[in-house]
Amino acid sequence: MKAIKVAENSGQANKFIEDFFTNGFSKSEIYLLTYNKERSEHLTDITDTKEYRVSEQGLFESAVNKLFSREDELRSKMASLGLTREEAEQCIGKMKQERIVIIAKKDR
């Protein structure tokens, strides 16, 4: 099961994250992405969400992403979280508009 929310700002992102917690998602099942990598890291810290780590993506994929653009890296990350190509493209479009994408994913 996965859910995707797009926030306008960090306050709205926090609200969506709290809603995910209320709906049974744990901290380790919530991912936050923005187009700007540094902003993603900063927001991940202040919202206490999960940082997308190399171990989750796979070492090979992570090494390959260093050769590609930020968009390619984001597409790869979102694909590994179960998003379709269309969903990933929509999310990237929103991120380019300075939006924050929050993805909650349960493996069950």
URZI-V491308 format. One line per field, one symbol per residue. ss: DSSP state (a for helix, b for strand, c for the rest). psi: psi as a letter, one per 40 degrees, with the letter a starting at -180 (. if undefined). Layout:
ss = ???
psi = ???
//
This chain:
ss = cbbbbbbccaaaaaaaaaaaaaccccaaabbbbcccaaaaaaaaaaaccbcccaaaacaaaaaaaccccaaaaaaaaaaaccccaaaaaaaaaaaacccbbbbbbccc
psi = hiihihididddddddddddddeeiideehihiidhddddddddddefihhhiddddhddddddddeiiddddddddddeeeiiddddddddddddeeihhhhhhhe.
//
